[in-house]
Amino acid sequence: MQFNELRNKIVDELSTVGHRQVLLAVAGIIGVHFVWAWLKWFGLRVKNAGKRKRKREERQKMIDIVRNSHVQSETYAEAVKYGKHKHHLSEETIDSITNLPTKALLGQLKSGQLLAVDVLHAFQHKALECDKDLNFISTPIVEAEAAAQTCDAAVKKGPLHGLPVSIKESIGVKGYDCTLGCANWIDRPWEEDSVVVKVLKRQGAIPFMKTNVPQTLVSTGVCSNPIYGLTKNPHDVTRATGGSSGGEGSAVAAGASIVGLGTDVGSSIRVPCAFCGVYGLKPSWDRISNKGNHPQMSGNKHLQFCVGPMGRDVDSLVVIMKALLCPDMFELDSYIPPIPFRDEIYEGLRPLRIGYYWNDGGGDAMPAVQRAVQLAKSVLEKKGHLLLPWTPPDVQTKAFEYFHRIALADQLEETLLLSYGDKRDTCIAHHIFLKIPYFIRSVLAVLVKPVDGLMSKFLYASKPFSSLYEWFSYGKEADAWKAEFQTAWQSQGLDAVICPTTSCTALPLGDMADSVGIERFSWLFNLLNYPTGIIPVTKVTADDEEKLKQYKPNSKYEKVVKRGCEGSEGLPVTVQCATLPFQEELCLRIMKELEQGLVKMEN
Ligand SMILES: CCCCCC/C=C\CCCCCCCC(=O)NCCO
């Protein structure tokens, strides 16, 4: 039959059926489509619930394996009785090992004064004990035992000989899932270690646990997901750890890890450092390899994610950076510029010009945070540097829009897909806003503006791109603004800036820490791609609490943050130090001087 004949036949047939029946048929087809899609979604939800339960059981089994290999006994003779691999460390010894500063621990491991196996057992023991209250372990790495034994038998000792390190869940470790707290990624174990894990192992480090993350990694307040649950802050278990490297922050702050690896695309190393009071470094893009990690958010070349160390002191960050910046890493990932750690910059003595601020044009940080910046300023002045007040240009206007529009360019579609058909954690509940068509969001932005200026700004800045041309043009505009920013920085002759990490200390769990904007002060350096380090400088005092009472909030955000900071006496307060791209060594130098100056002040 010819095509025309067939078409005429169909038209004839349809004309006898009538419009009503046609409409009914179309509605039926659409209905079946939706029911089918819903059934598929529902089936996935049921399947995912089962996968999550099994994963939790598996985690418990792994914890038991590690726990059961630890038989506590006071004497070595008893340990021998239990078997060669059982640990024989008393609580006292465990404390003395786990409390050592990184350099001292490495020194004792290298000299043979401490065995890698004992050090591993001490940290495993401490981690398992602390985890009961804090829940920072997503999974122990059981191969650590064999690695420590191999290390003890080795003749050649690497720079990180026997150093136990913790690894964020999203970083690839052979044989282990990178779920990001999403059931869809359960049972997809990594076939290979990521480049950073390979290099750390080759340098003698012993990865011994993977640490928890917020579901999808796109939460900077609360670290929680439906597989492994909520991670708590060791300084106050009713407060958030920050995210997304919250498991690392909690573990390091608890003393259960001396140093670990986190990732940061929009503050994820730095907010947990601030909330948990630990040291951290977000390097420039491409200084440290990202190859072999979970690819979430890695497709957006205007905002790339960085792997960086989080640790107990500046030395821990330095030893990890030195170990990673080696020919092995440059060979395993040829996209990384082969720039080794430059001791001459880290150990430099040149007096520096450092800008400082606690208001980026979007309101003052909380009083304790302002005091922390002032404290850092006076310590650095005593070290001989020139500190200048500086307000970075256009942060709350242009930069806010550039960062958020670029970060949300795909309307979080990749992120929402990760948790499709899965239970969604409350820490990412607000992501669903991006499913509302933009024209409705823009109306909402106008309506909420009088009561919540920040939410209104978020809603405006979530504007999607209508074409690739618009996306390319916007990228060029953002690059031009970055160049202007660099000019403003260089016109002051700045080497670095010191500013708050975020405007508050650790916020209470619940709605408050789930709210948007926690990454205030830190996202700027993702947009700019400037290396940024976090240094704990003080603790909230009674006087800060008094001043907080007088703090006049100018927006709903400041009101929320002020309320969250109430009752925070004793919580750690950090500052942030940023330098120009690829100046990680300079950033670490300033952090080290600050750390030394603060210790001197205490004594
Ligand atoms: C309309 C309001 C919804 C806004 C929700 C999103 C809020 C902020 C924008 C993106 C922030 C990115 C945070 C990324 C955190 C991070 O660094 N993750 C680590 C990935 O390695």
PDBQT file of the ligand as one rigid body, heavy atoms in Angstrom, charges set to zero:
ROOT
HETATM    1  C1  LIG A 701      16.659  28.134  44.991  1.00  0.00    +0.000 C 
HETATM    2  C2  LIG A 701      17.383  27.766  46.165  1.00  0.00    +0.000 C 
HETATM    3  C3  LIG A 701      18.075  26.452  46.095  1.00  0.00    +0.000 C 
HETATM    4  C4  LIG A 701      19.512  26.608  46.258  1.00  0.00    +0.000 C 
HETATM    5  C5  LIG A 701      20.165  25.346  46.661  1.00  0.00    +0.000 C 
HETATM    6  C6  LIG A 701      21.597  25.304  46.380  1.00  0.00    +0.000 C 
HETATM    7  C7  LIG A 701      22.434  26.185  47.172  1.00  0.00    +0.000 C 
HETATM    8  C8  LIG A 701      23.685  26.572  46.846  1.00  0.00    +0.000 C 
HETATM    9  C9  LIG A 701      24.343  26.452  45.567  1.00  0.00    +0.000 C 
HETATM   10  C10 LIG A 701      25.400  25.447  45.357  1.00  0.00    +0.000 C 
HETATM   11  C11 LIG A 701      26.325  25.282  46.439  1.00  0.00    +0.000 C 
HETATM   12  C12 LIG A 701      27.321  24.228  46.097  1.00  0.00    +0.000 C 
HETATM   13  C13 LIG A 701      27.777  23.596  47.350  1.00  0.00    +0.000 C 
HETATM   14  C14 LIG A 701      28.762  22.518  47.053  1.00  0.00    +0.000 C 
HETATM   15  C15 LIG A 701      29.297  21.955  48.293  1.00  0.00    +0.000 C 
HETATM   16  C16 LIG A 701      30.601  21.285  48.019  1.00  0.00    +0.000 C 
HETATM   17  O1  LIG A 701      31.647  21.909  47.979  1.00  0.00    +0.000 OA
HETATM   18  N1  LIG A 701      30.562  19.965  47.747  1.00  0.00    +0.000 N 
HETATM   19  C17 LIG A 701      31.759  19.182  47.538  1.00  0.00    +0.000 C 
HETATM   20  C18 LIG A 701      31.834  18.556  46.261  1.00  0.00    +0.000 C 
HETATM   21  O2  LIG A 701      33.102  17.996  46.124  1.00  0.00    +0.000 OA
ENDROOT
TORSDOF 0
